[in-house]
Amino acid sequence: MRLPAEGDKSVNSPQCCQRKLRTSRDARQQRTWLRRIREVAGWIVPGALLALMPKCPMCLAAYVALCSGLTMSCSSAHTLMRTLTALCIGTLALCVVRCVVNCRQNTQTFNLQPTQTRS
């Protein structure tokens, strides 16, 4: 076995604290990536559901019957349609509120009050 001469950078064994730092950085990057996906899905899923949901309760009952094999009455389809609409609008409102709060926290406040000068 041949050891490198002093000052040679060919052997660089990371210490255990550097490994932990690297793995925590990778985990943090993955968390932010997953958070971004979740935020985007929070906007897309309710919006797409609102756009694609049928406006007629009987059409909704027919879609439910085709997809799941369960039959629904017109009144239960109407209730389901109104409930899904309320949930989608509530989710989109929550996304808007989160966006506004995050924007307000990230902006800097400036003190525009005149200050007294000492003479």
N, C-alpha and C positions, 0 to 999 in steps of 0.2 A: 504494500500500500504506500502510495506516495503522497505526501502532504504538500500543499502549495506553499510557496515562499511568503514571507511576511509582506503584507500590503496587497497581496493578490486577492482580487474580488471574486474568484471563481467559486469559492465555497462560501455561501452565505446562508447560514442556518438561522431561520427566524426564531425568535424567542417565543415562549408561550404567550406572553402578553400581546405580542404583535399578531399572533394567530387569532386570539380572542377579539382583538380590535377589528381585524379583517372580517371575521364571521359576523360580528355585530353590525358592521357597516353593510354587509351584504343582506343581512336580515332586515335592516332598516330600509334599504332600497327596495326590497321585495314588498315590505309593508306599504311603502308609499305607492308602489306600482299597483298593488291590490286595492288600495284605498281609492286611487284614481279610477280604476275600473268600476268599483262600486259606486262612486259618485256619478260617473257617466251613465251607468245602468239605472241609477236613481232618476235621471232625467229621461232616458230613452224609453224604458219599459212603461211607465204610466202614460207618457205621451202617445206611444204607439198603441197602447190598449184603448185610450180614448179615441184615437183616430180610426182604429179598426173595429171598434165595438158597433154592432148593428144598432140602428135607432129604433127598430121595431122589437117589442118583447117576444113576439112569436118567432122572429128570425133568430133571436138569442136562444130561445128554447130549442129551435131546430139545430143550431150549432152545437149546443150542449148534448142533444140526443145523438148527433152524428159522431161527436168526439168521444163521448163516454158511454153511450148506450143508456143513459138515464133520461127518463121523460120528465117534463116539467109542465105545470099548469101555466096559464098566461099570467096569473097574478104573482106566482112565485118568480117567473122570469122577469116581470116588471120590477119586483122588489130586488132581485139580483142585479138587474141593470142599474137601478138607482144606487144601490150599495157600491157597486164597482165604480160608478161615476164619482161618487163622493170620496171613495178611497183614492182614486187617481188624482182628483183635484187636491185632496189633502196632502198627498205625497208630493205633488208638484209645488204646492204652497210651502211645504217644509223645505224643499230644495231651494226655493227662492229666499226664504228667511235665512237659511244657512249661508247662502252666497252673500247676502247683504251684511250679515254679521261678520263674516270673514273679511269682506272688503272694508268694513268700518274699523276692524281691529288692525288691519294692515296699513291703513292710511295714517300719516303723521298729522298731528294737530299743531298748528302754528298759533302763537300768541300775537295777535295783531293789535293789541292795545298799545297806545302810545306810552312810552316811558318818560319819566321826568329826567331831564339832564341836569347835572350838577355844574354850577358855574363857579 
